[in-house]
Amino acid sequence: MKFKKDYIWPIIGVAAVVFSVWLLLEQLNDISYDDLVISFYAVPLHNWIMALVCTCFSFIALAGYDQLALRHLRRRVSFLFVSARIRNYYLKMYLRKLYLQPNKISV
């Protein structure tokens, strides 16, 4: 029984990745590289820079709030550890929300 468990989950994982890549390629089939480049250059450079800066500041603020809460609970954790965990947590929560309520999220 253990022999089957050792091999079935990696096979399921590889199958999920292969299916995801196939699905992504099917979705991107109608988009040409030229359209992507034109769309990329249509956005001004300062907008890309500001979006990146604001995203970095928002994650720093979230990590700071979490570190403050942990300090209130008398737990000493490094800022880098908190910031890495918060990135994974919010990504996981967004994906969970996306899959549980697909009709309520506008993309």
C-alpha positions, -999 to +999 in steps of 0.1 A: +000+000+000+028+024+009+044+016-025+014+030-043+012+061-022+049+069-029+043+069-066+006+080-070+010+116-057+040+125-077+023+111-108-008+132-100+014+163-095+032+158-128-002+153-145-015+185-130+015+205-142+012+190-177-025+198-178-019+233-166+008+240-193-015+225-220-044+247-208-022+278-207-009+272-242-045+267-254-055+301-239-024+319-253-029+304-287-047+335-301-022+360-287+008+368-308+042+379-296+038+412-314+005+420-297+021+413-264+050+436-271+027+464-284+006+461-253+037+462-231+050+493-247+016+510-247+019+515-209+043+543-200+075+534-182+067+555-151+035+536-147+054+503-146+079+517-121+052+532-099+033+499-099+064+480-089+073+505-061+037+505-047+036+467-047+069+466-028+057+491-003+024+473+002+042+440+010+066+458+033+036+473+052+019+440+054+050+423+068+055+452+092+019+448+105+024+411+110+057+415+127+041+441+150+013+416+158+038+389+165+058+412+188+026+420+207+023+382+212+059+382+225+072+362+195+105+373+181+107+366+144+130+382+118+115+406+093+127+385+063+109+354+076+077+374+081+079+390+047+085+356+030+056+340+048+032+369+042+038+367+004+030+330+004+000+335+026-017+362+006-010+344-027-025+312-013-056+331+000-061+349-034-059+316-052-083+300-028-107+329-032-103+327-070-112+290-071-139+290-045-158+320-059-150+323-096-181+343-105-174+371-079-139+380-090-134+403-120-102+398-138 
